[in-house]
Amino acid sequence: SGCSCSNAEFGKQWYQRRVRGSVKKNPLRKKEAGGKIKKNKLTKKGAPQSGKKALVPKEVLEAMKENRKEKQNKRQEQLEEKKKNPQKNKKRKPEAKEPKEPLKKKALKKVRKACEDNDYETITKIKALWEKGRVSEIEPAKQAKIVEELKGLMEGKVESLMFKHDLARVVQLLLRLGKANDSNFIVKELLPHVCELSKSKYGKFTVNCMLKNTSPEMRKLIFKSLSGHFRKLILHAEAVTVVDTFYNDYANSRERTEMVTEFYGKELYLYRDLLSEHFSKVIELYPDKKDKVLEELLGHTQVFIEKGLSGHIIVQHLMLQYFLHGSEESIQELVSDKLIEQIVNFVHTKEGSKIAMRCLWYSKAKERKLIIRTFKGHVKDMCMNENGYLVLCALFDCVDDTVLVKKAILSEIMENLDTIAMSQYGRLLLNYILAPRSTKLFPPSIIDCLKVGDTNNVS
């Protein structure tokens, strides 16, 4: 644009600058007459950067030529030999070796396990019989025969075989299919290990199967082996299911009292035969020990809440005893975020609904709002439940935040009004909203239960 020279002259100047620049950068490159740049092959990397050609001595050049000639001569001789003897240079195939017969993986596994375990053969027989006996379409006669064979193989060895994870199902099958007299030997052999089995991930199913399929006499023996350990077992993640099923399904009133009194303290546990499972009757007999027992129950309820065990019925029963007889201040302290998250899990039980009602009655406004928000998505099920609708009745009595109740509770009731109105307990809830505590619609027991919350400041 600002240049006065022609295009040809400009190109020539640019080309000269390009060449000169390349020579300066790499002095081992040399410009030829035709304008091309050629790299000197005989120069070395360590040559001086002066731009001059590095000279190679004549002796070195002659030695290099002789080496090349020798290589060429050798190559020609090899080609001539190949032409004369073509079979000589053929590659020989390796001789075929006789293949060894290696042991299969299953055979090796059997040999290894037989060396490690002395009962391996009996275990394999037991597993084979179990595979045949657990089929649902098997004939009764074949099934009875398999049960007898299993009994013969396992009798006297249950204690040693039980703690192997793959034989727990075999024991359960024998307990389920065998008669009461046939399975008694299993219970007698496992009695010293019931506590250990109930803590096991797979052994707890065996203990539950023993409780379900044995005679009442055997259940008494199982209870004796467990008694005195309920405080430790209930805090175990696996064993708590065994304690809860025994308390809820199989224990009589005397056994329930003995299970509950373990949590009242060591002093009262000595007089467990004279006590009742309800704390109110215990106070009548020993009024001077009320404060000590409440301290014990408070410690246990705090641990239950922290570990999230409030879904079990025996835990709910123990927590309810404290909520019934403890002070309002201590109950307010217990209603923490962890308990609020767990309330939805136990509103459907009798004891759990009473705990939830007392949490609503005695908690502060902030905690009460959090409890109501946890009910979102569960209102329909609570309305149609025998105990859940009572919690909602208590909520309508004590909560004064009508906007929150409308958003969280009433909106879900209106969405599912048809199904709620068709259920028995859903109609009772709707009647309570329209005519609260009507003696024509509600029995005295429900009215008395809800009147307990009238003593707080909000209701």
VOGU-3710 file (C-alpha; in Angstrom, 3 decimals, decimal comma):
1> sgcscsnaef> 0,000/0,000/0,000  2,693/2,538/1,082  5,480/0,809/-0,929  6,780/2,482/-4,174  8,454/-0,667/-5,606  6,757/-3,066/-8,034  5,366/-6,477/-7,103  8,353/-8,331/-8,631  10,873/-6,295/-6,710  8,872/-6,686/-3,475
11> gkqwyqrrvr> 8,769/-10,470/-3,916  12,493/-10,604/-4,570  13,272/-8,584/-1,441  10,922/-10,753/0,652  12,565/-13,973/-0,677  16,079/-12,660/0,125  15,040/-11,754/3,648  13,515/-15,197/4,101  16,708/-16,905/2,924  19,014/-14,734/4,978
21> gsvkknplrk> 16,884/-15,264/8,068  16,995/-19,024/7,621  20,761/-19,001/7,172  21,243/-17,007/10,338  19,012/-19,278/12,344  20,560/-22,470/10,977  24,114/-21,886/9,744  24,378/-25,488/8,534  22,028/-24,704/5,644  23,517/-23,236/2,477
31> keaggkikkn> 21,984/-21,350/-0,365  22,612/-22,812/-3,826  22,810/-20,980/-7,158  19,246/-21,868/-8,105  17,830/-20,222/-4,971  17,091/-23,558/-3,175  18,185/-24,272/0,366  19,972/-27,606/0,843  20,939/-29,295/4,047  24,478/-30,571/4,254
41> kltkkgapqs> 24,255/-34,304/5,090  27,902/-34,634/6,087  27,763/-32,019/8,788  27,416/-32,971/12,434  25,275/-31,487/15,187  28,326/-30,271/17,046  29,747/-28,328/14,014  30,691/-24,694/14,565  27,894/-22,258/13,718  29,978/-20,126/11,395
51> gkkalvpkev> 28,077/-21,004/8,221  31,039/-22,855/6,627  30,911/-26,468/5,476  32,335/-28,920/8,047  35,085/-31,034/6,318  35,225/-34,826/6,918  38,669/-36,549/6,858  39,485/-38,824/3,874  40,332/-41,786/6,072  36,814/-41,752/7,580
61> leamkenrke> 35,188/-41,581/4,152  37,215/-44,564/2,900  36,328/-46,652/5,970  32,635/-45,912/5,447  32,831/-47,000/1,782  34,546/-50,303/2,702  31,821/-51,125/5,263  29,129/-50,575/2,669  30,887/-52,844/0,171  31,234/-55,641/2,755
71> kqnkrqeqle> 27,519/-55,510/3,595  26,573/-55,654/-0,074  28,815/-58,678/-0,693  27,349/-60,583/2,271  23,841/-59,888/1,064  24,660/-61,235/-2,435  26,185/-64,420/-1,008  23,052/-65,075/1,079  20,809/-64,673/-1,959  22,908/-67,126/-3,975
81> ekkknpqknk> 22,737/-69,761/-1,209  18,946/-69,466/-1,044  18,712/-70,085/-4,771  20,934/-73,204/-4,575  19,276/-74,781/-1,435  15,667/-73,542/-1,101  14,607/-76,322/1,418  17,490/-75,600/3,788  16,182/-72,167/4,779  12,579/-73,171/5,458
91> krkpeakepk> 11,402/-72,617/9,022  10,890/-75,802/10,967  7,600/-76,245/12,768  7,894/-76,973/16,504  7,204/-80,549/17,486  3,731/-81,064/18,946  3,979/-81,754/22,677  1,576/-84,068/24,406  -1,062/-81,858/26,133  -1,267/-82,209/29,874
101> eplkkkalkk> -4,686/-82,701/31,440  -5,081/-79,860/33,975  -7,615/-80,118/36,772  -10,777/-78,120/36,250  -11,597/-75,163/38,482  -14,442/-76,967/40,252  -12,248/-79,964/41,035  -9,520/-77,714/42,412  -12,065/-75,863/44,520  -13,366/-79,127/45,963
111> vrkacedndy> -9,892/-80,341/46,837  -8,977/-77,038/48,498  -12,196/-76,866/50,538  -11,934/-80,498/51,592  -8,460/-79,767/52,999  -9,653/-76,633/54,819  -12,936/-77,981/56,241  -13,505/-81,444/57,667  -17,299/-81,184/57,248  -17,147/-80,315/53,566
121> etitkikalw> -18,676/-83,603/52,367  -21,620/-83,371/54,760  -22,175/-79,739/53,792  -22,337/-80,623/50,088  -24,867/-83,391/50,811  -26,972/-81,021/52,946  -26,972/-78,378/50,203  -27,999/-80,912/47,569  -30,936/-82,046/49,731  -31,887/-78,435/50,413
131> ekgrvseiep> -32,034/-77,685/46,688  -34,462/-80,586/46,238  -36,582/-79,869/49,321  -37,132/-76,150/48,824  -39,037/-76,633/45,546  -42,707/-75,745/46,021  -44,044/-78,420/43,614  -42,446/-81,394/45,374  -44,599/-84,283/46,577  -45,261/-84,460/50,354
141> akqakiveel> -43,798/-87,969/50,655  -40,506/-86,938/49,012  -40,398/-83,823/51,142  -40,826/-85,823/54,353  -38,038/-88,165/53,252  -35,708/-85,211/52,581  -36,493/-83,755/56,021  -35,555/-87,061/57,692  -32,278/-87,226/55,762  -31,458/-83,634/56,706
151> kglmegkves> -32,225/-84,388/60,324  -29,864/-87,379/60,280  -27,047/-85,357/58,726  -27,411/-82,274/60,922  -28,202/-83,769/64,311  -25,317/-83,056/66,674  -23,609/-80,714/64,175  -25,991/-77,717/64,101  -23,795/-75,677/66,440  -20,722/-76,015/64,202
161> lmfkhdlarv> -22,604/-75,612/60,916  -24,917/-72,765/61,884  -22,420/-69,922/61,713  -21,665/-70,681/58,059  -23,711/-68,218/56,019  -24,874/-70,690/53,385  -26,414/-73,144/55,914  -28,754/-70,682/57,676  -31,403/-71,285/54,989  -31,101/-75,050/55,435
171> vqlllrlgka> -31,899/-74,719/59,145  -34,853/-72,466/58,330  -36,183/-75,046/55,846  -35,901/-77,808/58,423  -37,706/-75,682/61,010  -40,441/-74,770/58,558  -41,106/-78,208/57,056  -40,360/-80,451/60,012  -42,751/-81,196/62,826  -42,380/-79,609/66,266
181> ndsnfivkel> -40,674/-82,704/67,695  -38,314/-82,979/64,704  -37,037/-79,398/65,072  -36,564/-79,469/68,859  -32,974/-80,695/68,546  -32,104/-77,518/66,561  -33,457/-75,245/69,296  -31,660/-77,162/72,066  -28,330/-77,037/70,245  -28,645/-73,319/69,427
191> lphvcelsks> -29,888/-72,101/72,821  -26,427/-71,038/74,079  -25,902/-69,017/70,889  -29,275/-67,277/70,494  -27,881/-63,852/71,469  -25,023/-64,145/68,969  -27,373/-65,340/66,221  -29,819/-62,485/66,778  -26,935/-59,992/66,259  -25,949/-61,666/62,998
201> kygkftvncm> -27,159/-60,361/59,642  -28,457/-63,792/58,562  -28,780/-65,479/61,960  -31,632/-63,183/63,052  -33,872/-64,823/60,426  -33,121/-68,209/61,966  -34,113/-66,976/65,442  -37,377/-65,537/64,063  -38,030/-68,854/62,306  -37,403/-70,698/65,581
211> lkntspemrk> -39,957/-68,485/67,367  -42,519/-69,004/64,631  -42,252/-72,764/64,035  -41,496/-74,230/67,469  -43,718/-75,187/70,388  -44,543/-72,810/73,313  -42,227/-74,822/75,559  -39,289/-74,162/73,245  -40,200/-70,464/73,106  -39,920/-70,299/76,889
221> lifkslsghf> -36,403/-71,712/76,665  -35,510/-69,116/74,012  -36,899/-66,358/76,264  -34,778/-67,560/79,193  -31,628/-67,425/77,080  -32,502/-63,880/75,945  -33,648/-62,484/79,299  -31,161/-60,156/80,922  -29,770/-59,113/77,515  -32,677/-57,074/76,134
231> rklilhaeav> -31,079/-53,718/77,003  -28,037/-54,530/74,851  -29,943/-56,310/72,085  -32,430/-53,483/71,548  -29,581/-51,071/70,740  -28,157/-53,428/68,103  -29,216/-52,716/64,515  -29,921/-56,398/63,682  -31,056/-57,780/67,068  -33,749/-55,132/67,635
241> tvvdtfyndy> -36,004/-56,871/65,090  -35,807/-60,139/67,056  -36,705/-58,382/70,339  -39,560/-56,478/68,693  -41,126/-59,556/67,038  -40,921/-61,539/70,260  -42,544/-58,680/72,243  -45,240/-58,015/69,664  -46,184/-61,527/68,448  -45,184/-64,246/70,907
251> ansrertemv> -44,654/-62,888/74,445  -47,397/-63,156/77,067  -48,124/-60,453/79,661  -45,617/-61,784/82,204  -42,830/-62,005/79,618  -43,601/-58,501/78,342  -43,391/-57,148/81,880  -40,005/-58,792/82,378  -38,719/-57,381/79,080  -39,865/-53,832/79,919
261> tefygkelyl> -38,643/-53,810/83,532  -35,056/-54,286/82,343  -35,232/-50,633/81,258  -36,556/-49,395/84,633  -33,264/-49,995/86,429  -31,514/-52,772/88,325  -33,419/-52,194/91,571  -36,859/-52,753/90,085  -35,671/-55,604/87,869  -35,155/-57,708/91,003
271> yrdllsehfs> -38,909/-57,385/91,746  -40,038/-57,988/88,153  -42,443/-60,788/89,150  -44,500/-58,303/91,216  -44,618/-55,527/88,600  -46,701/-54,686/85,559  -45,536/-53,560/82,142  -47,323/-50,219/82,646  -45,352/-47,607/84,538  -48,394/-46,198/86,374
281> kvielypdkk> -48,863/-49,461/88,274  -45,163/-49,591/89,097  -45,399/-46,129/90,679  -48,302/-47,252/92,857  -46,176/-50,027/94,331  -42,897/-48,032/94,600  -43,668/-44,258/94,608  -40,264/-43,367/96,105  -38,441/-44,749/93,036  -40,324/-42,692/90,449
291> dkvleellgh> -37,543/-40,151/89,849  -34,846/-42,814/89,395  -36,942/-44,773/86,931  -37,784/-41,604/84,974  -34,078/-40,813/84,726  -33,436/-44,308/83,368  -36,255/-43,947/80,830  -35,043/-40,496/79,774  -31,568/-41,863/79,056  -33,002/-44,737/77,025
301> tqvfiekgls> -35,398/-42,514/75,025  -32,563/-40,169/74,085  -30,539/-43,121/72,785  -33,580/-44,462/70,885  -34,113/-41,102/69,197  -30,439/-40,713/68,271  -30,225/-44,215/66,769  -33,590/-43,932/64,952  -35,195/-46,950/66,659  -38,588/-45,319/67,253
311> ghiivqhlml> -40,286/-47,439/64,575  -40,318/-50,539/66,834  -43,292/-51,171/69,125  -41,346/-52,025/72,282  -39,361/-48,792/71,854  -42,592/-46,829/71,400  -44,011/-48,397/74,563  -40,967/-47,327/76,609  -40,959/-43,823/75,119  -44,681/-43,428/75,855
321> qyflhgsees> -44,156/-44,226/79,539  -41,823/-41,247/79,789  -44,115/-38,965/77,740  -47,028/-39,862/80,051  -45,237/-39,271/83,363  -42,415/-36,840/82,511  -42,608/-33,074/82,914  -43,598/-30,726/80,065  -40,174/-29,051/80,062  -38,326/-32,336/79,619
331> iqelvsdkli> -40,743/-33,340/76,825  -40,067/-30,026/75,040  -36,342/-30,763/75,183  -36,890/-34,207/73,674  -38,833/-32,830/70,687  -35,731/-32,190/68,566  -35,126/-32,340/64,836  -34,255/-36,059/64,947  -37,534/-36,977/66,679  -39,572/-34,728/64,360
341> eqivnfvhtk> -38,203/-36,595/61,323  -39,231/-39,935/62,859  -42,805/-39,010/63,899  -44,239/-39,965/60,488  -42,898/-43,512/60,947  -44,954/-44,300/64,081  -48,244/-42,339/63,800  -50,016/-45,503/62,592  -49,522/-47,446/65,878  -51,423/-47,037/69,136
351> egskiamrcl> -48,436/-46,022/71,277  -46,863/-43,997/68,465  -49,988/-41,904/67,862  -50,096/-40,975/71,559  -46,424/-39,886/71,414  -47,131/-37,796/68,288  -50,116/-36,085/69,974  -48,007/-35,152/72,999  -45,280/-33,807/70,726  -47,882/-31,496/69,165
361> wyskakerkl> -49,379/-30,465/72,509  -46,201/-29,740/74,468  -43,791/-28,527/71,768  -43,120/-24,892/70,910  -44,571/-23,103/67,877  -41,387/-23,552/65,807  -41,215/-27,323/66,375  -44,959/-27,632/65,807  -44,622/-26,115/62,341  -41,818/-28,543/61,493
371> iirtfkghvk> -43,988/-31,482/62,588  -46,848/-30,327/60,353  -44,515/-30,026/57,360  -43,332/-33,620/57,814  -46,963/-34,765/57,355  -46,968/-33,540/53,742  -47,601/-36,451/51,395  -48,828/-38,714/54,241  -52,139/-36,992/55,102  -54,288/-39,360/53,012
381> dmcmnengyl> -52,865/-42,469/54,723  -53,175/-40,845/58,155  -56,856/-39,988/57,543  -57,697/-43,606/56,713  -55,698/-45,128/59,569  -57,202/-46,200/62,904  -54,631/-44,259/64,947  -53,385/-41,714/62,423  -56,649/-39,739/62,211  -56,471/-39,067/65,983
391> vlcalfdcvd> -53,156/-37,248/65,458  -54,838/-34,990/62,888  -57,734/-34,343/65,300  -55,206/-33,265/67,955  -53,508/-31,074/65,333  -56,770/-29,244/64,549  -57,268/-28,666/68,293  -53,879/-27,149/69,137  -52,443/-25,462/66,028  -53,442/-21,808/65,559
401> dtvlvkkail> -51,556/-21,231/62,273  -54,532/-21,654/59,919  -52,548/-20,731/56,807  -50,022/-23,526/57,359  -52,750/-26,049/58,199  -54,604/-25,125/55,019  -51,517/-25,542/52,818  -50,101/-28,708/54,406  -53,200/-30,620/55,583  -56,519/-29,357/54,207
411> seimenldti> -55,304/-29,048/50,610  -54,351/-32,748/50,546  -57,651/-33,715/52,196  -59,608/-31,813/49,502  -57,620/-33,491/46,708  -58,500/-36,983/48,040  -61,898/-36,151/49,534  -63,778/-38,962/47,749  -61,505/-41,763/48,948  -61,237/-40,308/52,479
421> amsqygrlll> -65,021/-39,955/52,778  -65,507/-43,604/51,759  -63,229/-44,930/54,529  -64,400/-45,492/58,119  -61,791/-43,383/59,895  -61,743/-40,731/57,187  -65,419/-40,010/57,884  -64,659/-39,685/61,593  -62,019/-37,044/60,827  -64,418/-35,074/58,603
431> nyilaprstk> -67,063/-35,271/61,334  -64,544/-34,001/63,872  -63,781/-30,964/61,691  -67,511/-30,163/61,412  -68,620/-31,173/64,936  -65,611/-31,561/67,269  -66,052/-33,835/70,304  -69,674/-34,561/69,620  -70,922/-37,291/71,963  -73,289/-38,519/69,236
441> lfppsiidcl> -70,440/-39,141/66,781  -67,505/-40,104/69,015  -67,217/-42,593/71,911  -66,092/-41,338/75,352  -62,660/-43,037/75,053  -61,688/-40,884/72,042  -63,014/-37,692/73,639  -61,101/-38,389/76,876  -57,934/-39,094/74,865  -58,187/-35,731/73,091
451> kvgdtnnvs> -59,106/-33,810/76,256  -55,605/-34,414/77,642  -54,274/-31,730/75,286  -56,580/-29,033/76,627  -54,172/-28,206/79,450  -51,537/-26,600/77,186  -51,496/-22,897/76,349  -52,486/-23,232/72,670  -55,527/-25,542/72,677
//
